[in-house]
Amino acid sequence: MSGEGGALAAALLSMGVLALLSPVLDRRLGRDTGYVLAVGFLVVAAVLAPAASTALDGGAVTFSHAWTDSPEISFTLRMDGLATLFCLLVLGVGALIMAYCPRYLTAGGRHGRTYLLLTLFGGAMLGLVLAGDLLLLFVFWEMTTVASFFLIGTGGARAARPAVRALLVTGMGGLALLVAMVLLGIAAGSTDLATVLRAREEVLDSPLSPAIATLLILAAFTKSAQVPFQFWLPGAMVAITPVSAYLHAATMVKAGIYLLLRFSALYSGQTGWVICLMGVGLFTAVLGAVQALREHDLKAMLAHSTVSQLGLLVAAIGVGTTVALAAAILHTFAHALFKATLFMIIGVIDRQAGSRDIRELSGLMRIMPVTATLAGLAGLSMAGVLPMIGFVSKESLFQGFAGADVFPGAGVVAAALAVTASVLTFAYGMRIFYGAFAGPMLQRQLHEPSWAFIAPAAVAAVAGAVLGPAVSVLDPLMRQAVLNAEPWAVPPYFAFWHGLSPELFLSALTIASGLVLFSARDRVDRMLQRLPRPDGAAAFDRVHSAVLGAGAVVGRPDRSDSTAAYLARPAAALVVLGCVGVFAADGPGIRAGAPSDPVDWGVLALLAMAVAALVRTRSALAAVSLLGAVGLIVALWFLLAGAPDVALTLLLVEVLTAMTAAFVLSDLSTRFPRPRRGAAAAALAGAAGLVAALGTLALTGRRELSPAGAYFLEAAEPETGGRNVVNTILVDFRGLDTLGEASVLAAAALGLLLLLPGQPDGTVGGPRAPYGRVLGPAHRLLLPGIAGLSAYLFLRGHYEPGGGFSAALVAGTAVAFGYLAGRTGPRWLSPRPLLAAGLVLGAAVGLAAMVLGDPFLTPFTIPVPGGGLSSPLLFDAAVYLMVLGLVVTVVDRLGAGRAEHR
Amino acid sequence: MTAAIAVGVLTAGGFFLLLRPGLVRVTFGFVLLGHAANVLLLAAGGPERREPPLIGDGDPAGMADPLPQAFVLTAIVITFGITVYLLGLARAEHLAGSGSRSGTGPEGPAESAEPPR
């Protein structure tokens, strides 16, 4: 990687830094931040200059940094001639716009956000044209879409709908681009842009080729506002003028043009590509020009004009001949110059005269001669009049269109349509100039704006005028860009004067017809106003609300009051999935499953009876008791299966669950409501049960002891000193899982704390317990025993059934009992201290291991007087605290509400 | 075989309660589904080995697989956390004044301001 390659990354990084700096600068400099940013843009351009000169010599500067291994994607930046041209636009026009902002934006306001977004957009656009990897290209493409959305939003509340429209339309194109990039990566076997562009044969032979081309075109058309997506661009004009000039005239809408130019190396000359681009492009060009001619708002005219000019560019790229591509590239450059100038001038007029409507403006030429001159220069360039750069590019476009040969006569048709669009362009150019500057002077108090306000526009306007006669200065850049778009091309040299060529005749025809059209403007106006207006935005809104409506219909069952209505569908889906799984694993045959013990059948019969009773009862009290019974039977099952720890824990959990349910149910109706649609629920539940049983049969009894289980049985005692293998897994081997799980409990406790109100005095438990006289002394009597049992279970956990979970649950029963007895616990026995202490202790034990140089939560021994204290015991204490915290929370919050409701 | 039937019974009961109106019974159904998943997990360890995995207390060859037991232990405690949270939701809904409605929905107090349908 060369130093020049590093410059590409440095340039992108600098844009990011500039963006982040801009809010800070704004706090000190206010609106003048723009001048600093303009200098910043120029510095970035200077950083890129050496790479650009390499690119213009026919080389390409590359920066590459491995990103992901599989799929192999790298962060590759690549600067060739085509990228250089677009970098010049992004940074050059960007610097002008930044220098324009300070006088345009209101004094004293806060503009950090606008500057941040504009600079971020500049960086994203730079990344887009420098991207050397397909996916990177997509990422930057999306960034420009998002930046555009927020920048349109600078227009205030009325910008909401247009911003959303622009986002949805260009976002849809972004999705198309993503799919296109993925397919292209598959077809070409690489995501490296340079490799892909060299693989023309492979891509064109691939069956994916038509799909890729279609998606690329879709992406480009949405971004570059081609029919039928053109409506978002005029809507986006609610944004402030710098945004319109930078994004929606000079750069972002050119991203689609860049994409089409870039992938011309693959698709140029393919019949479908040619016809699609030429047809849509020329239609858009004429439609946009007609729309521009009927507007009264200067900015709206320019917006439609941009749509029209983009159409010409798309069509010229479609023609695909070297001449046409060269013309498209030159016109991209010319358009950026004259359109940015015009937008800036219109912003100036808007600020000075307070209006952009040509029916209200008049005679500004007398009081703003400099502004008028600049507008005239840019307008002449747009209309394609000698000696502007727009004249050269327009002539080249005519030449390119005349050379179209996709079908016999295509050249004539294309040239005729291009001339039509250009005649209309001339006419609306005159309309803009005449509307604003000619006529009697109405606003005498106005004056020429400060030179600082119009200087940026002056730079662009003069450049457009000078570069016409001096167009050969651009030759190295333009020729290299053409070569990058079409590697096999023999690029032409641009000439200011072609002699008495057919194109000159077409130019003359354009100007003459334009003048005729302008002189008959009143009649043309009346005629145009009678034409129906295609309202793409309204059509889009209708489709959009129809889609939202369809979503509402699909989602309606979920907004039901009844949980059953929406739980039924996932339940049914589980049944189907289970069926598929069982058949895929085992075929339809029934396996014997794991061997059973005779005692199991007895337990199973008890379980079936308890479950049957539980689902049938409508008495809340019976339901709580039966749920507890089911839990006890399952605990017995676990005990028989050789899991005493699990059985003990479940037993304690069942006690607390029953207690919690009793708290809740004592206020809820004690009879459950009469069920409806019981048969359907029973059928679904039965099917789920059957599938679950079959699935269990299919999945169990297949193998010996798992290797992991064998390892734990073998390694538990030598490695941890513990004999209770399950406990050593929880606190020694897989402590992180346990920490996560205890954190879930803490989260549930915090949820309850937020959900339910506590006691007004902040104590746990209620003083008005009804059975306090009986339970109070009992609690006093039993408390030491329960506390001792809890401590005993905790301490022996490493060797025998017990441990932090069960010990904390035992302690929790004491707290619950205390509540029922109406006894208030000590202050520290409240949820927050317990949960916090548990979380902090657990994390501290884990981090202490890291301090000692081991991975998180590695067990270690803490030296204390009289032996060593092993860290898993401390960790288990953390678990103990969090579990106890949850139980105390339950008692506090669920119990508290109950006391209030008595 | 017994494990499969136990899972089937618990799942069927759990789903039936899930499809009943009332958040409390939905919670009970959730508890039953938790039991079903735990029985399945433990059965996956191989029900023919039934000695508790306590080193020194029995024949190591017959000891149950400790890993599923650790999973189940964790799962039981998490199920407990979720159960009490669901019961807390039922309580919160009741406090917000919609508890008299037969179909106590999943919405929190915020949505319960609508008149009962």
Interface residues (C-beta under 8 A of the other chain):
Chain A: S560 D561 S562 T563 A564 L567 A568 A571 A592 G593 A594 P595 S596 D597 D600 W601 V603 L604 L607 A608 V611 A612 L614 V615 A620 A623 L627 V630 G631 V634 W637 F638 L640 A641 G642 A643 P644 D645 V646 T649 L650 V653 L656 T657 T660 A661 F663 V664 L665 D667 L668 S669 F672 P673 P675 R676 A681 A682 L684 A685 G686 A688 G689 L690 V691 A692 A693 L694 G695 T696 L697 L699 T700 G701 R703 E704 L705 S706 A708 G709 F712 L713 A716 E717 R723 N724 V725 V726 I729 L730 R734 D737 T738 E741 A742 V744 L745 A747 A748 A749 G751 L752 L755 L756 P757 Y799 E800 P801 F805 V883 L886 V890 R893 L894 G897
Chain B: M1 T2 A3 A4 I5 A6 V7 G8 V9 L10 T11 A12 G13 G14 F15 F16 L17 L18 L19 R20 P21 G22 L23 V24 R25 V26 T27 F28 V31 L32 H35 A36 N38 V39 L40 L42 A43 A44 G45 G46 P47 E48 R49 R50 E51 P52 P53 L54 I55 G56 D57 P60 M63 A64 D65 P66 L67 P68 Q69 A70 V72 L73 T74 I76 V77 I78 T79 F80 G81 I82 T83 V84 Y85 L87 G88 L89 A90 R91 A92 H94 L95 G99 S100 R101 S102 G103 T104 G105 P106 R117
